[in-house]
Every structure is written in structure tokens, then in C-alpha cells.
């Protein structure tokens, strides 16, 4: 509990992509970001389901998280994140497509900035947003992580369909 009486839980957990900082407040996940800090070793009770679901995701067994989230951001950022949150597992969308859904004719850059401010990597799957030419662009966790996540999702999707030739 912090000085304002709010129940905060923070932990740093390991993953196949390095350490991840998790933070929850009052039962909502508020932050999931890659970090260079060492694992905290202990996992507060409120974060145990998050870690369990992340582990399943990294094994390719989980496609969505069903975790109560409460990302902090501007109204515009939240509108972008709502669209990004709905991108199906194993698929991608461009920054320009998101801008179009928001009614912004030349809003790809603004969408990119909002996407880059996403406080809940993986849960709000900003790694699924790519450039209009199909290239991987920008990812706060590093492009190598974005590539790994997309490849893992594609492979998992193929496996669940029985491979290319079923």
C-alpha cells in the first residue's frame, strides 16, 4: 500500500525476452514493460495471475489475457490503445489503418506516438502495429522483441491450424 492508501503491487519477472516490470493498482494491471532491472524474486499475490497468463502466452498457449487493465494516458492515446487491444493474435495492422479508423487522414505519426506510449506492452499488443509497407517500425521494447513476438504468434497460429498442410 502506498502513502495514499492505494494497494500497489510491483514486481520484475523473467521472460524469454528479458525481464518485465509488472505493476497493479487496486486490482487493475497498470504497467507491463520490458526492463533491464533484475528480477525481484518475489511475486505479490495480485500479480500471480498476470505472470501465469504471460507464461502461457510465451509458450504459445494463450492468445488473450482477460486481465482487468487500467492504462493511464490521454483520451487520444486511449482511443488508439482500444483499437490496438482488438488486433487479433497473429495478425498485424498499420499505423495508417488505425489513423483511418479514427478518422484522421494524415494521423499515422500521431498514432505511432500514442502506440509508443502504451504502458501495457503485450497486453495491449502494440507489437502488432507495423508500417504501411509491412516493415517493422518502432517498438519501445526494441525491434528484436517485436519481431520475436510476431514470429511466435504466427508460429502458434499455424500450429493451432495443424501447420501449413494440416
N, C-alpha and C positions, 0 to 999 in steps of 0.2 A: 504494500500500500504506500502511495506517495504522500507527500505532505498535505495534499488537498483531500485526502481520504479516498482517492481513486485506486481501485485494485489494478495494479500494473504487474505484468509478468514479462520478463525479458530473458532470453536465452540465446546462446550461439550454438548451433548444431552443425554436425558434419553432413556432407552430401557428396555425391560423385563429382560435383562441380566446385567443391571447396566449401568453406564454412558459410552458413546462412544465419543472419540475425533475425530472430522472431520477437515480436512484441505484441502483447494483447492488453486490452484495457476493458474492464467491465464485461468480459465475455466475448469481445469482438477482436479479431485479428486486425491490427492497425499497421503493422510493418513486417515485410519479409524482403530482406535484401542481402545480397552477397557481401561478405566482409572478409578482411584479412585477419581479423581478430581470432585468437584461439578459441576452441570450443569451451563452453562454460562448464561442461561436465554434468551439471545438474539440469533437470528439465522440470520447471514448475508444472503443476497439475493442469492448469488451463491450456498449456501448450502441447501436452502429450498427444491429443488427437490430431493436431496440426502436423506434428512430426511423423506420426503413424501414416497419415494420408500422403505426406510428401514422400516418404519411403516407398509407398505403393505406386505413386506416380513415377518415381525414378526407376522402378522395376518394370514400368510399362503396364501395370495392372490397374491403374486408376486414370480416368480421363477427366474427371471433375472432382471438386473438393467438398462441396456442401459445408462450407465453414462460414459462420457469421463474420462478415468483414465490415470495417468502417474506415475507408481510406480518407485521409484529410487532404483537401485540395480546393481549388477554386471551382465555381459552378461549371465553367467550361471544361476544366480537367475532368471533373466527374462525368460530364456528358460523354467525353471521349472514352473514359475508362468503362462506362456502361456498355458502349459498343464493343470495345476490346474484350470485355468479360464474356461476351456472347460468341466470340470467334470459336468455332468448333475445334476440338482436339485434332491435330494433324493437318490443319488447313492454315492458309495464310490470307491476308488481305493487305492492300497497300494503304499508305498514309492518305493518298488522294481519294481512295474509295471511302475511307472514313470521313474525310472532309466533305465529300459529296453527300453522304448520309446526313451530315449536319447542315447541309445547305450552304456550305462555304465553297465558292467557286475556286478560289486560289488559297485554300486553307491547309494544304499538306504540311507546310512548315509549322504552323500553329499546332496541328495535330501531333507532329513529331515532338515538339517541345512538351506538350501535355503527356504524351506517351513516355517520354524520358523522365518525367517527374512521378511516374507511377510508384507508389510506396509498397505495392504488393506484387513484386515480381512472381512469376509463375502462376499465382492465384488469379490475378488479372493478367492474362497471358500476352504481355506486350512483345514477347519474342516472336509472336505470330504476325507482327506487322512488318512489312517489307517495303522496299522501294517499288515504284511503279514499273521499273524494268525487271523486277524479280530479284534484284540484288539484296543481300542482307546489309542493312544500314542501321547504324546507331543501336546500341544496347548498353544500358548503364552497367550491366554485369560483364561486359566485354563481348565482342562479336564471336569469339570462340565458344562462349557459353550459349549464345543464341543459336549458333549452328548445331551444337550438340543437342540442345533441346528439340529443335526442329527435326533433326535426324532420328532421335529417339522416338518422337511422336509418330513420324512417318513409318518407321520400322514396326512400332507397336500396332499401328493401324493395319499394316499389311499382314502381320501375324494374326490379328484377330479375324481377318478375312480369309485366312488359310493360305497366305502367300500369293504370289502372282498367278499361279495356275491351280490354286485350290485343291 
